[in-house]
């Protein structure tokens, strides 16, 4: 294979990889809010040796969002490990997030589909079942206006 035939092939592979990383996947779990609600919770578990779970939601530019990740609580929800990494992927492919606690608290920068990745901290895991509890708060645009007017 010559370099001139290799470069277009590599470009195609990279573009396909970019599309699959930044766009929503069929396996993403939708995040839904009940009518009139501004918050919802997600409680889940990563099976042994599964590193992540993806969620998705649609939002508008200028909506104020807060996403908090914590260990699951309660007698029947305890797990040997906690999935404490949360990363919010923006519609343009950029991302923001951190380990545990409030992983995002800001005005959303654009309109479109957002993806939320919940994962285990690979530096502090033994591959056991890892639980998580995520609270997602999303203010409607009218309630976000004062918070986001300088954004």
QUIWOPE-V62686 format. One record per run of one state. SS is the DSSP state (~ for helix, > for strand, _ for the rest). FROM is the first residue (numbers start at 0). TO is the last residue. If there is no record, write none. Layout:
BEGIN
SS|FROM|TO ; SS|FROM|TO
END
This chain:
BEGIN
_|0|1 ; ~|2|21 ; _|22|27 ; >|28|29 ; _|30|37 ; >|38|45 ; _|46|50 ; >|51|58 ; _|59|62 ; >|63|69 ; _|70|79 ; >|80|81 ; _|82|83 ; >|84|88 ; _|89|93 ; >|94|98 ; _|99|99 ; >|100|106 ; _|107|110 ; >|111|118 ; _|119|120 ; ~|121|123 ; _|124|128 ; >|129|137 ; _|138|139 ; ~|140|147 ; _|148|150
END
